[in-house]
Amino acid sequence: MFEHQKIRIGRRYIEAISINLQSKNFILLKGSKGYVMCGYLNLSAAEKFNDVAAKVVGVSSIQQALEARVYSCSRQAKKLGIFPGQSIKEALKIIA
């Protein structure tokens, strides 16, 4: 199953994507400046490409991702004010 939503964050929108894979769901929340990724994506690759990326773990739906906290993040994300332990909603306000 594939799910796509546009979610309002303040005055902007992010794209939220969920794709059902074999045993878990792939979750991605994408804003204009960066993205929040689930454990399926590799933070090292995000670093290599200088992406603004935050990672969440233990989520299996878009709603759970929105309620999660940043597990880890790229250097570029830290430069914008995103940090581990921060709520994803606060991080999304930065990257939306």
Backbone torsions as a table, in degrees:
resi	resn	phi	psi	omega
1	MET	NA	143.9	179.1
2	PHE	-121.5	131.9	177.7
3	GLU	-128.1	134.2	178.2
4	HIS	-132.7	130.4	178.2
5	GLN	-135.1	149.9	166.5
6	LYS	-104.6	125.1	-176.0
7	ILE	-119.9	130.2	-179.8
8	ARG	-78.9	129.4	175.6
9	ILE	-125.7	103.0	-174.9
10	GLY	65.5	-123.5	178.8
11	ARG	-97.9	1.9	-178.3
12	ARG	-116.5	175.2	178.9
13	TYR	-125.1	149.6	170.5
14	ILE	-117.4	160.0	172.8
15	GLU	-100.6	132.9	178.6
16	ALA	-117.5	127.9	-176.9
17	ILE	-127.8	135.8	174.1
18	SER	-132.0	128.0	178.2
19	ILE	-126.4	125.4	178.1
20	ASN	-77.0	117.5	176.6
21	LEU	-99.9	-155.2	-176.0
22	GLN	-60.8	-60.1	-175.4
23	SER	-118.3	-13.5	-178.0
24	LYS	-137.9	172.8	176.4
25	ASN	-102.2	141.5	172.7
26	PHE	-89.5	124.9	-177.4
27	ILE	-121.0	132.9	176.8
28	LEU	-140.1	129.7	174.5
29	LEU	-116.6	114.1	-172.5
30	LYS	-116.1	126.9	174.2
31	GLY	-110.9	-175.2	-178.1
32	SER	-74.3	-23.4	-177.7
33	LYS	-104.7	-14.0	-177.2
34	GLY	177.3	-163.2	-175.2
35	TYR	-150.5	161.1	172.3
36	VAL	-111.5	129.6	-176.7
37	MET	-121.5	154.1	176.1
38	CYS	-86.3	-178.0	-177.3
39	GLY	-64.3	-14.6	177.5
40	TYR	-67.2	-27.6	-178.4
41	LEU	-92.2	156.7	-172.2
42	ASN	-104.2	119.1	-179.7
43	LEU	-65.8	-30.4	177.7
44	SER	-62.1	-38.4	177.4
45	ALA	-66.9	-40.7	177.6
46	ALA	-60.4	-41.2	177.0
47	GLU	-61.5	-44.8	-178.6
48	LYS	-57.3	-36.6	-178.0
49	PHE	-96.1	8.7	-179.6
50	ASN	56.9	35.8	178.2
51	ASP	-78.9	150.6	168.6
52	VAL	-86.8	105.7	-174.4
53	ALA	-138.4	140.3	173.6
54	ALA	-124.3	146.0	-177.0
55	LYS	-116.2	138.1	172.3
56	VAL	-118.0	151.8	177.7
57	VAL	-130.4	156.5	176.7
58	GLY	74.6	22.3	179.2
59	VAL	-113.2	147.2	179.0
60	SER	-131.8	8.7	177.0
61	SER	-148.1	163.5	176.5
62	ILE	-60.8	-43.7	-179.1
63	GLN	-61.2	-43.2	177.9
64	GLN	-63.1	-38.5	178.4
65	ALA	-63.6	-40.3	179.6
66	LEU	-65.9	-25.1	-179.2
67	GLU	-95.7	-2.1	-175.5
68	ALA	-83.3	179.5	175.3
69	ARG	-119.0	154.1	178.2
70	VAL	-62.5	124.1	177.1
71	TYR	-84.5	-46.2	176.5
72	SER	-155.0	167.4	-179.1
73	CYS	-155.1	162.4	-179.8
74	SER	-76.3	163.9	176.8
75	ARG	-60.1	-39.8	180.0
76	GLN	-63.7	-36.2	176.6
77	ALA	-66.1	-41.3	179.4
78	LYS	-61.9	-36.5	178.7
79	LYS	-62.6	-28.5	179.4
80	LEU	-88.0	-5.8	178.1
81	GLY	106.3	12.4	177.1
82	ILE	-91.9	140.6	-177.3
83	PHE	-148.6	153.9	176.9
84	PRO	-56.8	138.4	-178.7
85	GLY	93.8	-17.2	179.4
86	GLN	-69.6	147.6	176.6
87	SER	-67.8	145.6	179.1
88	ILE	-62.6	-35.9	178.6
89	LYS	-60.3	-38.5	176.2
90	GLU	-68.1	-41.1	177.6
91	ALA	-63.0	-39.2	-179.8
92	LEU	-66.3	-32.0	176.2
93	LYS	-61.4	-31.8	179.9
94	ILE	-76.9	-41.5	-174.2
95	ILE	-95.2	-9.2	-178.6
96	ALA	-60.1	NA	NA
